[in-house]
Every structure is written in structure tokens, then in C-alpha cells.
Amino acid sequence: MSPEALHWIGSLVADPAPPADEVLGARAAVEALLSELPPEDRLLLTLLSLEERSLEEVAALTGRNRTVLKVRAFRARRRLQDAARRLLAGGADDE
């Protein structure tokens, strides 16, 4: 993974809302992180965060209720942060 991607992952762990000027460089990092998640988590976070769909839209698409989706999204984001920490720890060994 590139140093830019590792930098962005580090900023995600510290602050989940990166500045807009980092968005382009963050795409590869996001894809790397999402690939670490189970498919259901990946889909949910993609729909909610990347595609910016509402909970109502995601509920209609998935057949799940809003409360279940909120809980799953919270847990998926937590797993995403854990994946970021693991990737950062592995990236530090590469230097």
C-alpha cells in the first residue's frame, strides 16, 4: 500500500471525516479497507457512506429495518477502524 494510502488510513483512525482535498488520494485506501470487511458490511458502508443513500433507501434495498441497519453500520464502521489499525501496524513493519 502506498504511503499516501497509509497516511489517509491513519487520519481515518484519528478523525473519520477527512478534509475534501484528501478525498482523491483516499479512494485506494477506502477500497483496501473495504476489502478487509465481510461482503454485507462492505455493501452497507458503500450504500450509506460512499453512495450517500439514506437509511430508508438502504432499508428498501436490503429488506432490513432502520434499527438493524443502524446497529450493523455502527459495527461495520468499528470493524473498518480495526482493519485500518491492522493495516497501519503492518505498514509500519514495511518501512
MIPATI-990550 format. One record per residue: residue number from 1; residue in three letters; x, y, z of N, C-alpha, C, O in turn. Coordinates in pm, whole numbers. Atoms other than C-alpha are relative to their C-alpha. Layout:
residues N
<site i="NUM" aa="ALA" n_u="X" n_v="Y" n_w="Z" ca_u="X" ca_v="Y" ca_w="Z" c_u="X" c_v="Y" c_w="Z" o_u="X" o_v="Y" o_w="Z"/>
...
END
This chain:
residues 95
<site i="1" aa="MET" n_u="85" n_v="-117" n_w="0" ca_u="0" ca_v="0" ca_w="0" c_u="90" c_v="123" c_w="0" o_u="196" o_v="125" o_w="62"/>
<site i="2" aa="SER" n_u="-82" n_v="-121" n_w="14" ca_u="128" ca_v="345" ca_w="-84" c_u="5" c_v="78" c_w="130" o_u="-85" o_v="66" o_w="214"/>
<site i="3" aa="PRO" n_u="-8" n_v="-84" n_w="-120" ca_u="246" ca_v="589" ca_w="185" c_u="-119" c_v="94" c_w="12" o_u="-164" o_v="122" o_w="123"/>
<site i="4" aa="GLU" n_u="116" n_v="-89" n_w="-4" ca_u="-41" ca_v="821" ca_w="88" c_u="-122" c_v="-74" c_w="55" o_u="-197" o_v="-19" o_w="136"/>
<site i="5" aa="ALA" n_u="113" n_v="79" n_w="-47" ca_u="-295" ca_v="545" ca_w="147" c_u="14" c_v="-28" c_w="149" o_u="-83" o_v="-17" o_w="223"/>
<site i="6" aa="LEU" n_u="-22" n_v="24" n_w="-143" ca_u="-139" ca_v="457" ca_w="484" c_u="-23" c_v="128" c_w="81" o_u="-77" o_v="122" o_w="192"/>
<site i="7" aa="HIS" n_u="23" n_v="-127" n_w="-68" ca_u="-144" ca_v="827" ca_w="579" c_u="-150" c_v="25" c_w="16" o_u="-195" o_v="65" o_w="123"/>
<site i="8" aa="TRP" n_u="142" n_v="-23" n_w="-7" ca_u="-512" ca_v="850" ca_w="496" c_u="-66" c_v="-95" c_w="99" o_u="-155" o_v="-54" o_w="173"/>
<site i="9" aa="ILE" n_u="55" n_v="96" n_w="-95" ca_u="-591" ca_v="533" ca_w="693" c_u="26" c_v="50" c_w="142" o_u="-61" o_v="41" o_w="229"/>
<site i="10" aa="GLY" n_u="-32" n_v="-55" n_w="-132" ca_u="-413" ca_v="691" ca_w="990" c_u="-92" c_v="115" c_w="36" o_u="-133" o_v="127" o_w="151"/>
<site i="11" aa="SER" n_u="89" n_v="-112" n_w="-29" ca_u="-626" ca_v="1003" ca_w="959" c_u="-142" c_v="-49" c_w="24" o_u="-217" o_v="15" o_w="99"/>
<site i="12" aa="LEU" n_u="132" n_v="57" n_w="-23" ca_u="-939" ca_v="786" ca_w="943" c_u="-13" c_v="-47" c_w="144" o_u="-116" o_v="-27" o_w="208"/>
<site i="13" aa="VAL" n_u="2" n_v="47" n_w="-138" ca_u="-849" ca_v="628" ca_w="1275" c_u="-10" c_v="119" c_w="96" o_u="-84" o_v="113" o_w="194"/>
<site i="14" aa="ALA" n_u="0" n_v="-117" n_w="-88" ca_u="-785" ca_v="971" ca_w="1431" c_u="-126" c_v="84" c_w="-18" o_u="-180" o_v="134" o_w="80"/>
<site i="15" aa="ASP" n_u="114" n_v="-86" n_w="31" ca_u="-1071" ca_v="1158" ca_w="1259" c_u="-72" c_v="-57" c_w="-120" o_u="-20" o_v="-50" o_w="-232"/>
<site i="16" aa="PRO" n_u="69" n_v="65" n_w="111" ca_u="-1333" ca_v="979" ca_w="1047" c_u="-53" c_v="94" c_w="-108" o_u="-115" o_v="47" o_w="-203"/>
<site i="17" aa="ALA" n_u="47" n_v="-95" n_w="102" ca_u="-1411" ca_v="1298" ca_w="848" c_u="119" c_v="74" c_w="-60" o_u="152" o_v="184" o_w="-14"/>
<site i="18" aa="PRO" n_u="-118" n_v="-64" n_w="57" ca_u="-1108" ca_v="1379" ca_w="627" c_u="-36" c_v="125" c_w="-78" o_u="-149" o_v="138" o_w="-125"/>
<site i="19" aa="PRO" n_u="25" n_v="-119" n_w="82" ca_u="-1075" ca_v="1716" ca_w="452" c_u="-25" c_v="-39" c_w="-146" o_u="23" o_v="-143" o_w="-193"/>
<site i="20" aa="ALA" n_u="40" n_v="31" n_w="138" ca_u="-1214" ca_v="1730" ca_w="99" c_u="120" c_v="-18" c_w="-93" o_u="112" o_v="-96" o_w="-187"/>
<site i="21" aa="ASP" n_u="-115" n_v="9" n_w="90" ca_u="-868" ca_v="1775" ca_w="-60" c_u="71" c_v="-135" c_w="8" o_u="155" o_v="-166" o_w="-77"/>
<site i="22" aa="GLU" n_u="-61" n_v="132" n_w="-11" ca_u="-770" ca_v="1426" ca_w="59" c_u="-86" c_v="-110" c_w="-62" o_u="-45" o_v="-226" o_w="-64"/>
<site i="23" aa="VAL" n_u="94" n_v="100" n_w="47" ca_u="-1067" ca_v="1251" ca_w="-100" c_u="55" c_v="-83" c_w="-115" o_u="41" o_v="-205" o_w="-114"/>
<site i="24" aa="LEU" n_u="-51" n_v="76" n_w="115" ca_u="-898" ca_v="1155" ca_w="-428" c_u="105" c_v="-102" c_w="42" o_u="101" o_v="-217" o_w="-2"/>
<site i="25" aa="GLY" n_u="-104" n_v="92" n_w="-46" ca_u="-596" ca_v="1002" ca_w="-257" c_u="-54" c_v="-107" c_w="92" o_u="9" o_v="-212" o_w="110"/>
<site i="26" aa="ALA" n_u="58" n_v="93" n_w="-95" ca_u="-825" ca_v="827" ca_w="-12" c_u="-71" c_v="-118" c_w="-66" o_u="-92" o_v="-220" o_w="-2"/>
<site i="27" aa="ARG" n_u="78" n_v="105" n_w="67" ca_u="-1009" ca_v="618" ca_w="-271" c_u="68" c_v="-137" c_w="7" o_u="2" o_v="-237" o_w="39"/>
<site i="28" aa="ALA" n_u="-72" n_v="129" n_w="-6" ca_u="-741" ca_v="346" ca_w="-287" c_u="1" c_v="-55" c_w="141" o_u="-11" o_v="-176" o_w="162"/>
<site i="29" aa="ALA" n_u="-1" n_v="44" n_w="-139" ca_u="-724" ca_v="336" ca_w="90" c_u="-138" c_v="-54" c_w="40" o_u="-147" o_v="-155" o_w="109"/>
<site i="30" aa="VAL" n_u="136" n_v="45" n_w="-30" ca_u="-1102" ca_v="304" ca_w="117" c_u="-24" c_v="-138" c_w="-60" o_u="-78" o_v="-227" o_w="5"/>
<site i="31" aa="GLU" n_u="18" n_v="129" n_w="65" ca_u="-1105" ca_v="20" ca_w="-132" c_u="78" c_v="-110" c_w="72" o_u="29" o_v="-222" o_w="88"/>
<site i="32" aa="ALA" n_u="-80" n_v="99" n_w="-74" ca_u="-825" ca_v="-157" ca_w="57" c_u="-66" c_v="-35" c_w="132" o_u="-70" o_v="-152" o_w="171"/>
<site i="33" aa="LEU" n_u="67" n_v="26" n_w="-128" ca_u="-1010" ca_v="-118" ca_w="386" c_u="-129" c_v="-78" c_w="-20" o_u="-155" o_v="-174" o_w="53"/>
<site i="34" aa="LEU" n_u="125" n_v="71" n_w="24" ca_u="-1344" ca_v="-227" ca_w="245" c_u="23" c_v="-146" c_w="-36" o_u="-57" o_v="-232" o_w="-3"/>
<site i="35" aa="SER" n_u="-29" n_v="138" n_w="38" ca_u="-1183" ca_v="-538" ca_w="102" c_u="29" c_v="-88" c_w="122" o_u="24" o_v="-210" o_w="113"/>
<site i="36" aa="GLU" n_u="-26" n_v="74" n_w="-124" ca_u="-1098" ca_v="-638" ca_w="461" c_u="-130" c_v="-40" c_w="72" o_u="-126" o_v="-120" o_w="165"/>
<site i="37" aa="LEU" n_u="128" n_v="23" n_w="-68" ca_u="-1469" ca_v="-645" ca_w="558" c_u="-79" c_v="-112" c_w="-65" o_u="-59" o_v="-143" o_w="-183"/>
<site i="38" aa="PRO" n_u="92" n_v="97" n_w="61" ca_u="-1731" ca_v="-914" ca_w="509" c_u="-88" c_v="70" c_w="-105" o_u="-112" o_v="191" o_w="-95"/>
<site i="39" aa="PRO" n_u="79" n_v="-61" n_w="107" ca_u="-1946" ca_v="-857" ca_w="198" c_u="-120" c_v="83" c_w="48" o_u="-146" o_v="190" o_w="-8"/>
<site i="40" aa="GLU" n_u="116" n_v="-75" n_w="-48" ca_u="-2255" ca_v="-746" ca_w="395" c_u="41" c_v="136" c_w="57" o_u="-25" o_v="237" o_w="32"/>
<site i="41" aa="ASP" n_u="-50" n_v="-127" n_w="-55" ca_u="-2056" ca_v="-481" ca_w="583" c_u="46" c_v="92" c_w="-111" o_u="18" o_v="212" o_w="-110"/>
<site i="42" aa="ARG" n_u="-50" n_v="-78" n_w="113" ca_u="-1890" ca_v="-367" ca_w="263" c_u="-116" c_v="65" c_w="-75" o_u="-110" o_v="184" o_w="-108"/>
<site i="43" aa="LEU" n_u="116" n_v="-52" n_w="71" ca_u="-2227" ca_v="-327" ca_w="89" c_u="-68" c_v="111" c_w="81" o_u="-100" o_v="217" o_w="28"/>
<site i="44" aa="LEU" n_u="68" n_v="-98" n_w="-85" ca_u="-2384" ca_v="-143" ca_w="382" c_u="76" c_v="131" c_w="6" o_u="17" o_v="238" o_w="-12"/>
<site i="45" aa="LEU" n_u="-79" n_v="-124" n_w="-8" ca_u="-2099" ca_v="106" ca_w="420" c_u="10" c_v="68" c_w="-135" o_u="14" o_v="191" o_w="-142"/>
<site i="46" aa="THR" n_u="-3" n_v="-59" n_w="133" ca_u="-2081" ca_v="156" ca_w="44" c_u="-129" c_v="77" c_w="-26" o_u="-126" o_v="191" o_w="-73"/>
<site i="47" aa="LEU" n_u="129" n_v="-66" n_w="24" ca_u="-2451" ca_v="237" ca_w="24" c_u="-16" c_v="124" c_w="87" o_u="-56" o_v="230" o_w="38"/>
<site i="48" aa="LEU" n_u="21" n_v="-113" n_w="-92" ca_u="-2456" ca_v="462" ca_w="331" c_u="104" c_v="110" c_w="-15" o_u="69" o_v="228" o_w="-20"/>
<site i="49" aa="SER" n_u="-107" n_v="-100" n_w="-5" ca_u="-2120" ca_v="635" ca_w="312" c_u="50" c_v="45" c_w="-137" o_u="65" o_v="165" o_w="-161"/>
<site i="50" aa="LEU" n_u="-54" n_v="-37" n_w="131" ca_u="-1991" ca_v="624" ca_w="-44" c_u="-108" c_v="49" c_w="-95" o_u="-88" o_v="147" o_w="-167"/>
<site i="51" aa="GLU" n_u="109" n_v="-41" n_w="88" ca_u="-2322" ca_v="646" ca_w="-227" c_u="-95" c_v="100" c_w="68" o_u="-185" o_v="154" o_w="4"/>
<site i="52" aa="GLU" n_u="77" n_v="-95" n_w="-80" ca_u="-2473" ca_v="864" ca_w="49" c_u="-150" c_v="-24" c_w="-8" o_u="-229" o_v="70" o_w="-21"/>
<site i="53" aa="ARG" n_u="143" n_v="34" n_w="-1" ca_u="-2805" ca_v="680" ca_w="49" c_u="-53" c_v="12" c_w="142" o_u="21" o_v="-6" o_w="238"/>
<site i="54" aa="SER" n_u="63" n_v="-12" n_w="-132" ca_u="-3047" ca_v="733" ca_w="335" c_u="-27" c_v="-139" c_w="58" o_u="-25" o_v="-239" o_w="-13"/>
<site i="55" aa="LEU" n_u="35" n_v="127" n_w="-63" ca_u="-3132" ca_v="464" ca_w="587" c_u="-128" c_v="-57" c_w="-61" o_u="-140" o_v="-179" o_w="-77"/>
<site i="56" aa="GLU" n_u="125" n_v="46" n_w="62" ca_u="-3478" ca_v="448" ca_w="430" c_u="27" c_v="-68" c_w="-134" o_u="-31" o_v="-173" o_w="-163"/>
<site i="57" aa="GLU" n_u="-34" n_v="60" n_w="130" ca_u="-3331" ca_v="379" ca_w="86" c_u="68" c_v="-135" c_w="19" o_u="35" o_v="-232" o_w="-49"/>
<site i="58" aa="VAL" n_u="-72" n_v="125" n_w="-24" ca_u="-3096" ca_v="113" ca_w="221" c_u="-94" c_v="-105" c_w="56" o_u="-84" o_v="-223" o_w="21"/>
<site i="59" aa="ALA" n_u="99" n_v="94" n_w="-53" ca_u="-3380" ca_v="-45" ca_w="417" c_u="-86" c_v="-57" c_w="-113" o_u="-114" o_v="-177" o_w="-115"/>
<site i="60" aa="ALA" n_u="81" n_v="46" n_w="113" ca_u="-3588" ca_v="-63" ca_w="99" c_u="79" c_v="-96" c_w="-90" o_u="24" o_v="-194" o_w="-140"/>
<site i="61" aa="LEU" n_u="-84" n_v="84" n_w="85" ca_u="-3297" ca_v="-213" ca_w="-96" c_u="32" c_v="-135" c_w="63" o_u="37" o_v="-237" o_w="-5"/>
<site i="62" aa="THR" n_u="-45" n_v="122" n_w="-69" ca_u="-3199" ca_v="-470" ca_w="167" c_u="-110" c_v="-78" c_w="68" o_u="-92" o_v="-196" o_w="100"/>
<site i="63" aa="GLY" n_u="109" n_v="68" n_w="-71" ca_u="-3533" ca_v="-552" ca_w="329" c_u="20" c_v="-4" c_w="150" o_u="-48" o_v="-80" o_w="219"/>
<site i="64" aa="ARG" n_u="-24" n_v="-5" n_w="-144" ca_u="-3397" ca_v="-472" ca_w="674" c_u="-56" c_v="129" c_w="57" o_u="-70" o_v="228" o_w="-14"/>
<site i="65" aa="ASN" n_u="54" n_v="-123" n_w="-58" ca_u="-3540" ca_v="-222" ca_w="919" c_u="112" c_v="95" c_w="40" o_u="228" o_v="56" o_w="50"/>
<site i="66" aa="ARG" n_u="-98" n_v="-107" n_w="-26" ca_u="-3367" ca_v="105" ca_w="1008" c_u="84" c_v="-29" c_w="125" o_u="204" o_v="-4" o_w="126"/>
<site i="67" aa="THR" n_u="-73" n_v="25" n_w="-125" ca_u="-3273" ca_v="-1" ca_w="1363" c_u="109" c_v="-104" c_w="-22" o_u="221" o_v="-87" o_w="24"/>
<site i="68" aa="VAL" n_u="-99" n_v="105" n_w="30" ca_u="-3099" ca_v="-317" ca_w="1242" c_u="114" c_v="59" c_w="-83" o_u="231" o_v="30" o_w="-58"/>
<site i="69" aa="LEU" n_u="-103" n_v="-60" n_w="85" ca_u="-2917" ca_v="-115" ca_w="976" c_u="90" c_v="94" c_w="79" o_u="211" o_v="96" o_w="57"/>
<site i="70" aa="LYS" n_u="-82" n_v="-90" n_w="-83" ca_u="-2802" ca_v="146" ca_w="1229" c_u="101" c_v="-79" c_w="82" o_u="219" o_v="-42" o_w="90"/>
<site i="71" aa="VAL" n_u="-89" n_v="83" n_w="-83" ca_u="-2658" ca_v="-123" ca_w="1455" c_u="108" c_v="-64" c_w="-87" o_u="225" o_v="-63" o_w="-51"/>
<site i="72" aa="ARG" n_u="-97" n_v="64" n_w="90" ca_u="-2493" ca_v="-308" ca_w="1164" c_u="101" c_v="102" c_w="-52" o_u="219" o_v="71" o_w="-62"/>
<site i="73" aa="ALA" n_u="-91" n_v="-103" n_w="50" ca_u="-2348" ca_v="17" ca_w="1029" c_u="99" c_v="41" c_w="108" o_u="218" o_v="59" o_w="80"/>
<site i="74" aa="PHE" n_u="-89" n_v="-34" n_w="-110" ca_u="-2206" ca_v="106" ca_w="1371" c_u="108" c_v="-107" c_w="15" o_u="227" o_v="-75" o_w="27"/>
<site i="75" aa="ARG" n_u="-96" n_v="111" n_w="-14" ca_u="-2042" ca_v="-236" ca_w="1399" c_u="93" c_v="-9" c_w="-120" o_u="212" o_v="-38" o_w="-105"/>
<site i="76" aa="ALA" n_u="-82" n_v="4" n_w="120" ca_u="-1920" ca_v="-226" ca_w="1040" c_u="105" c_v="110" c_w="2" o_u="220" o_v="88" o_w="-36"/>
<site i="77" aa="ARG" n_u="-97" n_v="-110" n_w="-11" ca_u="-1756" ca_v="113" ca_w="1099" c_u="108" c_v="-34" c_w="102" o_u="225" o_v="1" o_w="83"/>
<site i="78" aa="ARG" n_u="-97" n_v="42" n_w="-102" ca_u="-1589" ca_v="-29" ca_w="1409" c_u="97" c_v="-101" c_w="-61" o_u="218" o_v="-92" o_w="-37"/>
<site i="79" aa="ARG" n_u="-87" n_v="99" n_w="66" ca_u="-1456" ca_v="-323" ca_w="1204" c_u="91" c_v="69" c_w="-102" o_u="206" o_v="29" o_w="-121"/>
<site i="80" aa="LEU" n_u="-80" n_v="-76" n_w="96" ca_u="-1337" ca_v="-76" ca_w="941" c_u="117" c_v="69" c_w="72" o_u="229" o_v="68" o_w="22"/>
<site i="81" aa="GLN" n_u="-108" n_v="-62" n_w="-78" ca_u="-1139" ca_v="114" ca_w="1206" c_u="101" c_v="-104" c_w="46" o_u="222" o_v="-79" o_w="44"/>
<site i="82" aa="ASP" n_u="-92" n_v="107" n_w="-40" ca_u="-994" ca_v="-213" ca_w="1334" c_u="87" c_v="-43" c_w="-118" o_u="206" o_v="-67" o_w="-102"/>
<site i="83" aa="ALA" n_u="-77" n_v="36" n_w="120" ca_u="-890" ca_v="-303" ca_w="979" c_u="104" c_v="106" c_w="-30" o_u="217" o_v="74" o_w="-69"/>
<site i="84" aa="ALA" n_u="-95" n_v="-109" n_w="22" ca_u="-727" ca_v="39" ca_w="945" c_u="118" c_v="-11" c_w="95" o_u="233" o_v="6" o_w="56"/>
<site i="85" aa="ARG" n_u="-108" n_v="15" n_w="-98" ca_u="-530" ca_v="-16" ca_w="1263" c_u="92" c_v="-116" c_w="-36" o_u="214" o_v="-105" o_w="-25"/>
<site i="86" aa="ARG" n_u="-80" n_v="115" n_w="40" ca_u="-417" ca_v="-360" ca_w="1144" c_u="88" c_v="34" c_w="-120" o_u="206" o_v="-1" o_w="-122"/>
<site i="87" aa="LEU" n_u="-78" n_v="-37" n_w="119" ca_u="-309" ca_v="-222" ca_w="806" c_u="112" c_v="97" c_w="35" o_u="222" o_v="88" o_w="-18"/>
<site i="88" aa="LEU" n_u="-105" n_v="-94" n_w="-42" ca_u="-121" ca_v="62" ca_w="973" c_u="111" c_v="-72" c_w="75" o_u="229" o_v="-43" o_w="55"/>
<site i="89" aa="ALA" n_u="-101" n_v="75" n_w="-74" ca_u="55" ca_v="-177" ca_w="1206" c_u="86" c_v="-82" c_w="-95" o_u="207" o_v="-92" o_w="-76"/>
<site i="90" aa="GLY" n_u="-75" n_v="76" n_w="102" ca_u="154" ca_v="-393" ca_w="908" c_u="83" c_v="89" c_w="-86" o_u="193" o_v="51" o_w="-125"/>
<site i="91" aa="GLY" n_u="-74" n_v="-97" n_w="84" ca_u="261" ca_v="-87" ca_w="706" c_u="121" c_v="54" c_w="70" o_u="220" o_v="86" o_w="4"/>
<site i="92" aa="ALA" n_u="-115" n_v="-50" n_w="-76" ca_u="493" ca_v="28" ca_w="984" c_u="115" c_v="-100" c_w="-7" o_u="232" o_v="-62" o_w="-4"/>
<site i="93" aa="ASP" n_u="-105" n_v="101" n_w="9" ca_u="677" ca_v="-303" ca_w="959" c_u="70" c_v="1" c_w="-136" o_u="184" o_v="-43" o_w="-148"/>
<site i="94" aa="ASP" n_u="-57" n_v="-2" n_w="134" ca_u="734" ca_v="-247" ca_w="585" c_u="109" c_v="105" c_w="-17" o_u="190" o_v="96" o_w="-109"/>
<site i="95" aa="GLU" n_u="-96" n_v="-110" n_w="15" ca_u="942" ca_v="66" ca_w="641" c_u="139" c_v="-37" c_w="45" o_u="231" o_v="46" o_w="38"/>
END
